């Protein structure tokens, strides 16, 4: 058992002994913000004391009297109004690292109570280019899914495509009138965007064209053979573009179900909401009102327009029910931009009224915008939306320039592959590093820098550790885990060795925090700090030139650092390189 889990277990037992009625699930330990106070800390006793009108310091004393963690810790310290500080004994620290070196764990353990979690992310629109606006949802959603899977949860990823609605009526009009077959073959998305742009403008200027588009949509929804054939072709051509970009990003989905999949459920759903008195008529439309929810009081949720059409709320309610019936999740996570906050507040409120018995947790994980260096929304120089494929191309080209300058003798195919890995990683990391709810400025110079908190810096840090084993003639297969016996003995005497070892121990706790708060930036900062601890260790503690016994111990630390770095970067969706 990992030290923090051992301490937590014993602490919960001690709290139960003092307060038999207490809910101890929230009695947890976390890393000390300042190492001088210890390795782990808990403030849970203060809230327990407050709820019972007890003296928190006295409660802390009573719990410590029942607490036995002497196997792993020095005497527990009570601090402030009732904090408990825990300091690991060097032997317990070394024992945990030895277990990791033997492959028993990598400082994390599978969740004691695995959950089924659906993660809804990316969600591009058919017949349109994926653009820079899709990158945050795609990368953040993929990272959260990877984190949850690593922690032992059952994760189902679902890409909810925009493949239904008014725009397809317009596209059908334009497709039938003036499709350029050669242009469609050469660049399907550009041709479909050209058609849509032209017919959209015409619909605004000409009511007859708008009516024609409505009629084409009605025929599509009624199952017209020709319209369905064209629509399926639009989807297939779009999927080729989507799949190409997802492959470049290393992103995979378990399911890709578009809005059209749920269309048959919409009318019965609306009827049920009306029958149950949840929805009512308003100015010819049907809506759900929220008189009892002050933030939503002025924002009723429309579920059917006055012309009979449905909208996002209707489709999302049907989607939610399908997921509950099909996968029975404990949690559904929606990863979208901040502009959809009101929509999801309405969606969740309608669902809770419709199915008050449902226990599934619903989470809207929203994020801020990407800004250019001028502080405005990130655009091309001409003011157009930046296509995601163009952004990734430019990332790889800029990375190739950096790689070529650093190693001009390198064969071009090798340099191109390194540039691909570094360029894509740089874009991903720049997106995951900020607090997701903040806007961030996209800067090529910053995200491709080989120093500072960037992906290239961390990839280089990993490659540098791997080079130690090549120089030591250890692990000739250049695998992440050396083949020599490294787990027999550990000597943690130097301050830098202890700091690095203690930081390694927190890897699992950081992963849990990422999953709990949906914030990959915790992991980014952890890995950056890990690289800093390793640099300090390597500069102050000779590895290859030290005495044999010390050399083996320090190689263990090198190996574990590389393994945690590789695993952490993989959770972020970032590939590593053995050499840069």
C-alpha angles and dihedrals in degrees: 000000000000115000097247091049090049092050091046093051094049091044092053090049090052093048090050090051091055099034108026092182096051122118100232097184089097093049097104138150126228134186114281110255088221117039092211088074094052141272102287136022140185131199094177094108092065094061091045090052093046092052090053097038091242129145102263094209091053091047089051090052092049092050093047089053088060095039121103114186096134091122090068109014144053114241110307116252125218111213136183116337094344112321116147117214122199125197118192120228113242090242092056090047092050092045091054092050091048090054090053091047089054090053096250092128141335097232093287134081131204114270113273089224109031116207132207107237128184113205115198112194148142098025103178123186123252115248092022133095118254104245139190090278090069095055099079096051092044097048097038093047092048091050093050091049091050092048094050092047092050089053090056101258124139105248126193116189118202125187105206102205123205098233104138139060145059096326091067092057088055093046092050090055092051094041092055095043106043116359113157101216094193092051090047090054093047098045114358098184095049091050093048091048090050090052093047095047092051098045093043091057090046092051090056092051101036123046090196091062091048090052090049089053091051091051092050089051091050090052091048092050090046090056101256106183098224095044092048091050092052092044092051089050091053090052094047093050091047092049090057089059093044093048092049092054094043089051090053090050094044091237122147133183130207091208137015107194117167129209089262090066090068098043095101090057097054103081095046089047093053090046091053093050090052094046091052091050093244095116128039140181119273123174091335094311130094119240144163115235126207107206091151095051108070097198090054099036092103094040114067115187112243112216101170127022123226090257090057096256122136127224144203094288092055092047093046092051089052090047091051092051092048090053093049093049096043105038104015093217126194089211139018118200121197115197111199140130124283094259090075096059094105091047093055093043087056093043094052093044092051091047094050090052092046095046108019090164094063114109097189114128113235117202130183106203103194130183141196131248134277112242132197120237087267088065093247128111110296109263140154118267089262090054097253126134112271111247112229093227090054091049092052091046091053091047091055093045093049090046090051090055090053092045093048093050091049094048112014093171093062116113111254097241090054091046092049092052092049089048091051092053095042096042096050091043091052092054093047095047094047087056097046098042101072124070099276092231092059128084112240135201115242109224122173093200093053099043094048096044117125090216131052127036099326138123094248090054092052093043089051091048090054093047090049091055091049089052089061090065092048090052090047091051087237122138098012090187086067089229119158091251117057116234096223123094104271105151102070101086138014127187114193105179107125118082091236092052091053093046092051093045093050091049091052090055091062096060095098093046090053091051090051091050091051090052095044097048099026090234118136090179087081089064094043091055092044091055092046090052089046090056089050093050090049093051091051090048094048094048094049103032115054111220111183095029096049126100114286097256093046090043091058092048092050092047087057089057091047092050095047091048091052092048094049091045091051093046092046093050090047090055087054088052092250124139121221131221128218090211133019 
